[in-house]
Amino acid sequence: MSSFLQHTFDGLVSGAFLALLALGLSVIFGMLRVVNFAHGACYMLGAVGTYLLLTEFGIPFWWALLIVPLVLGAFGMAVERTLVHPLARLDPLYNFLLTFGLTLVLQDLVKLRYGTTSSPYATPAGLTGTVDFGLFDFPAYRVFVLAFAAVACAGVWWLLGHTRVGMVVRAATERPELTRALGIDVGRWVTPVFGFGIALAAVAGVLAAPMRAVNPLMGADLVIVVFAVVVIGGLGSIFGSVAAGFGIGLVQAWGESYLDQWPIVAQTSVFVIMAVVLLWRPAGLFGREEAPA
Amino acid sequence: MSVATKPRRAPSLLRAASGAPPWLRWALLAAGLAVALWLPNGLYPAVAVDILCWALFAVAVDLLLGYTGLLSFGHAAFWGTSAYASGLVAIHAGVPFPVAVLAGALVAAALAVPIGYLAVRRTGIYFAMVTLAFAQLVYYVANNRRGLTGGENGLQSVPRELFGLDLTDAYYFYYAALPVVLLGLWAAWRIVNSPFGRVLVGIRDNPARARALGYPVHRYKLLAFVLSAFLAGLGGGLFAMGHRFVTLDTLHWTTSGKAVVMVVLGGIGTLWGGVLGAGLLVRLEDWLSFSGFEAVGLVTGALFVVVVLVFRRGLWGTAADLLRRRARKSVAPSEGDG
């Protein structure tokens, strides 16, 4: 029993990363109809940035958790203004291609400067111990990651559902023309929303730094898994992305621990689930079918 | 809705072919063949072989992207699967290399049936993401089946044999591979210019109307997907023969992306643009790695960003546009032939 809870907890923690990344991807897609291929690269930049703040400037984890998302969010806004926006009126595939090119550039820039070896990052002070839950102990840092990600997801949920900004974003997601016709300046929110989505990826990156190997390619294959996650949850569906993120994290963790003689099961489960969802509900579990394009 | 249609530009090949005078078409064909025959004398033969394989790959991707309006970001699954399959056939069966390549391409086409069946349920950006995800699934499976694929070590010492001819020299292998590639390119051209190809373009431009006219849209897309996978497989099989080993890289999404870069660089929906894009990109990467620059992705990625931002018609598309404009200026416009 306690080992099951252990695996479940591990699954929720890795699901937290998937959920944060899928959430950012979905927020951006909802507002801009852009699937950001560079999302994994932004996650990587978040982790590398955290590492650099410590090694180059001696800035510890807690400050990094504030600074890195802000800086990368600003970077995202600059990218939206200069690169993504000029393609906004064209087919969304062009922006997908653009962000693919950007991914190669960002990965190789980091590779060129810092090499491909993974760098360790010490667990932040105050979170080095374990938390005793009676039956079992969990590393305190992982408990923190899970709690932080859950709060962040709930925060975004509240932001979209209960604030004026959120209302505008939801309206612009559903009916952009109608929202404009009602006199709301939709264009004003596009850049901040893009930056916000990137900042969410950066948060995931900062949280990953003490847990996962920091290297230029850490986001390269992860972004494909996140794509599958949002297809499962329904691209653009906030709840679907978060739920599918945590769900896939759980499936992978259970697969890794109970079918450890077949590592292929855990690695490919997300894609197999995606195939089943496509057969059963092509729009995703929580997505709505759009007008046939 | 597709990349090729949104900026109102019909496939330049079809238009250019009807706009360009016949002598120019024949001249271009002759020039293309002359370059193909000369290539291994002007470049390293191994690089020339690479260009051949990638050209076929890019044309296969353009068959889907330019003429069916489907961006496959997972074609490495077919290129790589065929590379492994033809490598294995060549190692274990000892057949002439074109037979091994054909077998590999057939395996790739067979793999494309289930993947395509699922993927054509979505269009546009979803199609790209879904194909990407399935290709990653294939990648993990190949990485896991170490006994078959060699895992991280790859498949080593693939023989290339043709009725006892010695093809170890890449220079001679180039001329042995050229007919296979030309056949593949010819097949792509035939598909695009067949009634089937016209239906594909119709589906790309207006799927609802194609459906209303009674065309089984999904089945047409699936057939285009399988044919494209077969051609990509031909390229991948030759690539395995050309390098005499197969690595997991052939299945990675960066390989799919590279083919897409070639197509956009050459011009989406121009078919031959992919050949140009392949030649240019392979040559560029070779030159970069030869001069000791490690971050090849930095250059190709930046190049791609610029192309997508300001040069979306690509090389062939831009050339065809210029030609059309000049033709319109000098002669009275003669639309509607062809």
Interface residues (C-beta under 8 A of the other chain):
Chain A: R33 V35 L83 P86 L87 L90 D91 P92 L93 Y94 F96 L97 L98 F100 G101 L102 T103 L104 V105 Q107 D108 L109 K111 L112 D221 I224 V225 F227 A228 V230 V231 L235 P263 I264 Q267 T268 V270 F271 V272 M274 A275 L278 L279 P282 P292 A293
Chain B: M1 S2 V3 T5 K6 P7 L71 F73 L118 R121 R122 T123 G124 I125 Y126 A128 M129 V130 L132 A133 F134 Q136 L137 Y140 V141 N144 P207 A208 W253 T254 G257 V260 V261 V264 E294 A295 V296 G297 L298 T300 G301 A302 L303 F304 V305 V308 L309 R312
